[in-house]
Amino acid sequence: MPSAHDIIVFDFETGSRDPQKTQPTQIAAVAIHGRKLTIQPKGYFNSEIRPILDDDKAIEMGLDPIEDEALEITRKTRANLKKAPSPKQVWGKFSNFVNKYNWKKTPYFAPIPAGYNINGFDLIIADRMCQQYGPVDKKTGRQTLFNKIHRVDVMNLVWGWLENNPDVKKFSLDSLRDYFGLSKENAHDALQDIKDTANIMIRFMKMQRKFAEKVHFEKAFADGKLYI
């Protein structure tokens, strides 16, 4: 069996919706063992992040101002965020956390990023943070914090199994909490969101592995049966 990369399930809470310009207000993560699908030792990270609270200054820097609606959803206050550590400080600590699980200390063995809708949101922010604070490849300018090839967007993972299920109307994390029977208490706090996302991911990965053991994939199209 090939060695497995560890998986870092992470989530940003932010002050607006545009991943290209939003200011993160919190990041949380959990490190999952790639084979055992269990939490790694000291496997949690969680920190609020101090945004630019002056709207004019934020706009001047090409960032979205912090929206009151976003603060209400994430239950954060400007007063508390003002006391949070800077983005540079938090990203440095987060990078150190992720690198603990890069066992060979090479970009090719970096942990696999995972999360809910990370392809459309969180990874875009992570790329921005890497561009600003590192780590990036000096030649290509691309981030080297996470695995270069693999990623697990749990929204897409769930869609693959439930896209034909008439009982599932939406694929938002809140909708799936209702469908799967997960509590919404503390929802939209990054730490709770990564716990729920990780639990969903692990359940589906375990199910996939169980089914995959019984399916013969090699030369599956050798009989000439094609669909298009």
N, C-alpha and C positions, 0 to 999 in steps of 0.2 A: 504494500500500500504506500503511495507517495506521501511525503511529509506534507502537513497541512499548514497553511498560513493561519495565524490567529485572525479574528474578526473584531473590529472596533465598531460597535454600534454607537453612533453619536447623533446629537441633535442640537440645533441652535434655536433659541428664542430670539426674536428680532423686534425692531421698532417699526417696521413697515414690511411690505410684501415683495418688493422688487429685489431679487437676490443679487443683482448687479450693484445696487446702491444702498441696500438696507444696512442698518447698524445692528450688529449682534448685541444682545443684552444678557445672554446666558449661553453657556455651552456645557453639556453633560455627555458622558460616554461610559460605556462598559466594555471591558475586554473579554472576549469569548474564546475559549480553547477551540481550535479549528477541528479537532477530531472528537473530543469528548463533548463539545457543546456545553461546557460548564464555565462559570465565571473564573477568570484567572485570579491568582493571589493579588491583592491590592488592586483589584480590577475596576474600580470606579473612579471617575473624575467628574467634578462639578464645580462650576464657578460662575458668578455673575460677571458681567463685563461693563465697564463704564463707557457709555456712548458720549458723543458730543451733544450736550443738551441745549446749546445755543443754536436755534434754528438757522439763523443767518450764517453762522460759521459752518454749520453742517452743509448747507447748500453751496457755500463758497468752496468747500472741499469736494464737491461732487457727490455728496451723500444725502440720503433722505433724512428729513427731520424725524424725531421720535413722535409717533402718533399716539394720542390719548387712547384711541380704541385698542391699539396693540398693548398698551400698558394695562388696560382693563382686562383683556383676555389672558395675559400672562401674570396678572396680579402683582405687578411691579410698580414702584413709585419712583418719581424723579429724585426724591430725597435719598432713597436707598441706593439707586444706581449711581448717584454722585459719589458715594463712598466706595464703590466697587473698584477693583484694580483695573488698570488700563488694558486695552486690547493687546498691546505688545507683551505685557507681563503674563496675561492669561494664555496667549498663544504660545509663549515660550514654555510654560508649564504643561500645556496640553501636548505640545510636540514631544517633550520629554516623556510624558505618559505613554504616548503612542509608540515611541522608539523603544520603550522597555520590552515591547512584544515583537520587535523586529530582531529575531533571535540571531540572524546572521549579519545584521547591521549592513545590509545592502538594499538598494531600492527595489530589487527584484524579489526580496523576501519580506518586504514591508507588509504590515497587516492589511487585510482587506477592509475597506470602508463599507459600512452598512448603515441603513437608516430608513426612515419612511419618507418617500419622495426625495431622496438625496440627489438623484440625478437632476431633478428640476429645481432644487433649492439649496440644500446644505452643502453639497460638493462645490457648487458655484461660489459660495461664501468661503469655503475652505481654500479654494484655489486663490481667491482674492487675498486671504490672510497669508498664504504661503508666498505670494508675490510680494507682499509688503514686508513680512517679517521672516520669511524662510520656513522650511528649507526648500530650495529649488536647485535644479541641475544648472550649473554655470554655463554649459554649452547650449542647452535647449530652452532654458527658462521654465521648464515644467516642474511642478511640485514633486518632491521625493518623499513626502511624509507617508503617503499611502501606496498600496500596491499599484503598479503601473497598468495592470491588465484587468484584474477582477474587482467587482464591486457587487454588493447585494442591495438592490432597492426593494424593500419588503413590500411596497405597494405593487410593484410589478410581479413579485413572487406570488402574492395572494391573488392578483388578477388572473394569473395563469391557471389557477385551480378553480376560481369561482366566477370567471367571466360568463359562464353559461348558466349560472344559478339565479333563477328568477327572484329569489328572496333577498338577494343582495342588490340594493338599488344604487348605492354610492360606495366609493372606495376610499373615502376619507378615513383617517385614523379614528375619529370619533364614531363614525358609522360602524366601523369594524369592532370597536369596543362594545357597542350595543349588540351587534350580531354574535360576537364570541362570548358575551357575558362578562366582559372586563369592566371593572369599576371606572367611572369617570372622575373619581375623587382625585384632585391634584392634576387633572389633565391640563395640558399646555404649560406645565412646568417641565423643563428639559429633562430633569432627572426621572420624573415619572414617565415621560414619553419614551425615553430610551429603555426603561424597564419593560413597558408594554410592548414596544417594538421588538425587543430582544426575545421576549416570551413568545410572540407570534412567530418570529423567524425560526426559533429553535423548534417549535412544534411542527412547523411545515418542513424544515430540513430533516427532522427525524422521520417524518412520514415519507418524504421523498426517498430517503435512504432505504427505508423498509420496502417500498415498492420497487426501487431500482435493483435490489438484490434478486428480485424474482423475474426481471425483464431481461431478455437477451437482446442487447443492442448491436453487437458486432455483426456486420454484414446485413443489417436490417432491411436494406433495399436490394439485396442480391437477388431476390425473387422477381425483380422487375416491376413490382407494384409501386406505382407513383401516383401522386394526386393531381399533378398539373402537367 
